[in-house]
């Protein structure tokens, strides 16, 4: 297609011009160039191509319509420079997001009085993504999911409710449940791990009909939390440790196994 035809199509049907194979190949070529230089780690070419197409359909094609003149050279070359500039914008945003991701993971706290709504929204999206990954991990445990959830709450020193125990052990005796909640249905953050597992092991053994030691129970949940941190750290891209994991556990909804 000649440049004059492309120019006409730009003004008549810009979306048709954008979807031309030559123009789509330009987008892919620029993406590959950026990837070879180490940008867009964790992104797929198809996803980036889709993002760029949306950006050009909603904004950039109108910009090119307004600013491109045939005396500027070939339209497709002008388009390529526009794609290149947009990729620079995306790469800057990616770095910006990673910086804010690190900040969000440091505290798991969205500052309600922040003067930057964009930062608040970014934090919220980051935390929702981490919680989704967490819940996906929990759903792998079909048979022991309520046991795992109860132990995670004990691990994070979350004040327990009746359902936290009865979901795991429906047949628990009422006096036993009452006694348990007198200790763990109120704040207990001052308790050490050894004390917690020593106190709860009788209930877990009764419910599971086993004779495990408190140390075995502690090791089981420590193995699960280590697996979880490795899954969330995503090959070193995250910065989870025990305290940050505990913070995330505290943000779980009451029904993390639902399909919402």
N, C-alpha and C positions, 0 to 999 in steps of 0.2 A: 504494500500500500504506500503510495506516494505521500510525501510530507503534507501536501495541500489537502489530500483526502483525510489524513489523520487530524489535521487542524480543524477541518469542517466537522469531523466526528466528535472532536473534543467539545465543540460548542453545541452540537445537536444531541448527541448521545454519549456523554462522557463515560457512563458505566459500560457501554459496549466497547469503547476504546480501551478501557482499563482491562477488560477481560480478554482482549486480543492476546494470542499466544506470545507474540513478541514482547508485549509489555509484562506479561506474567513471568517470562523468562528473565527479564531485566530485574524484577523483584527478587527472584531466586538467586540470581548471580550476585546481587549486592548482599543478600543475606549470607551466602557462602563466604564472601570476602570478609565480612565481619566475624563470622565463626572461625575462620582460619587465623584471625588475629586474637582469638581468645574471648571474644564477646559472646553474649547470649548463652552462657553455660546453663544447661538444664532446660533449654527451650528446644522445641522441634521446628524444623524448617516449615512444615505445614502450618503450625500454629502461628508462627511469625508472619508467614505469607497471608494468612487470613486476617491477622491484626492489621497488617499494612493495607490490605484491600479495603477493610472497613474504614481505616483512617483516610484513605484517598477518596472513597465514595462519599464520606460524610464531610470532608473538609478540603483535602488537598487538591482534588480535581477542580473545585471552584477557584482555588488560589491560582492554579495553573491557567485556567480560563482567563482570569483577570490579568495575569502578569506575562504570560508567554506571548511573544511576537515572532513571526516567521523569520525575522532578521536576526533572532537570537541563535539560529542554527536549527538542527533537526529537533523536532518535538520529542522524539524518543530519548535523545541525549539530555534534553532539559528534564524530562521525566526521571531519567536515571539519577541526575543530581538531586532531584527532589526526594527520591527514595533513599539516597545516601544520607541526606540531611535528616530525614525522618528516623532512619536507623540510629543515627547519632543521638537523637532525642530519646529513643527507646532505651539505648544502652545507658544513657545518663540516668534515666528513670529506674532502670534495673539496679544500678549501683546505689541510687538513693533508697530504693526499697530494701536492699540488703543492709544498709546502714541502720534504717529504722527497724528492720527485723531484729537485728542484734540488740537494739535498744529495747524493743518490746520483749524479747526473750529474757533480757536481764531482769525484768521486773514483773511481767504479766500484769501491767497496770496501765489503763488508759486514763490519762490525766483529764478529769472532767472539765477543768477550767483552762485547758490548752487554748491558746489563741489561734492555733492552726487547725482548721477543720479537716484539711487534707491529711494531716498527720494522725488525727483521731481516727479517721476512716481507715487509713492504712493499718494502724495498730489493730483495729477491730477485725479487718480482713485477715491479718496475720494470725491473730489468736483463734479466729474461727477455723482457719485452715489447720492449725495445730490440733485443735480439739477434734476436728473431723478425723485426722489421722489417728489420734488417740482412740477414738470410738471404733474406728475400723479395726485397730489392733485388738480391742476388748472383745469384739464380735467373733474373733477366732476361737475363743474359749467357750464353746457351746455347753459343755458338761459342767465346767467349773467356773462359769462366768460370775455367778453371785458370790462365790467364795473369793474369787480374785478381787471383785469390787469391794467387798468388805475388808479384805486385807489391805488393799490400796488406801482405803479411807483410814484405817488404823495407822498405816505407814505415814500418811500425811497429817495425822492427828486431827482428823475431822470429827466433830461431835456427831455421834451416831443417832439414828432414829430407829424406831421399832422395825420398820420395813427393811432396813439395811440387814438386820439379823434374820427376820422371818422369811425374806426372799431366799436366803441361803439355807436356812434351817426351819422349814415350816412347822416341824413337830417339836420345836424347843419348848420345854416346860415353862409355864408362865412365871413361876417363882425364879427360875434360872434367868429368864429374860429380864425380869424386873431387877434382879441383882446386878446383871451385866450392865444394864443401862444406867444404874445408879453410879457406876464408875465411868462408863464410856458414852453416856448420854449427856455428859457435862464436859466442860473443857478439861483436857488432860495433856496439854502440850508439854508439861513439865516432866512427864514420865519418860524414862529411858526405854530403848528398844527391848532390852533384856527383861525388864519388868512387864512391859506390855505383852510380849509373847508368852511369858511364864503364866500370866493371868488368864490369857484367852485360850491357851492350848487345850484345857479340858473341854471347852465348848466345841472346838473344832474336832477333837477326837470323838466326842459323843455324836456329833452330826455326821461325821464321815465314817464312823464305826472303825476307827483306827487307833493305834497306840503310838503316835508320833511324839517326838520330843519337841520342846519349845524351840530348840536350835534348828531342828529340821524344818519347822514352820517358818522360822526366820529366813533360812536359806532358800526355801521355795519362793517366798515373796521377793527376796533380794534378786534371785535369778530372773524372775518375771520383770522386775523394774529395770534390771540391766538390759534385758531384751528390748524393753520398751524405749529406753533411752537411746539404744543403738538404732532402733527403727526411726525414732523421731530426729535423731542427729543426721540421718540421711547422708551417710558417707563423709561425715566431717563438716557438712555445710551448716550445721546448727551448733548450739553451744549448751546443750542440756547437761545438767548435773543433778544430784539428788534434790537439792533445794528448789531448783527451777521445776523439776518434775513434781514435787510436792505442791508447788504453787498451781501448776496446771491441773493436778488432780482435784484441787479445791474448786476449780472452775467447771468441773463436769456437771452436766444437768442431772436431775434425780433419776432419769431413765436413760442412761447412755446407750442401752441396747436397742432402743427404738430406731426405726428406719427413717427418721426425719431428715 
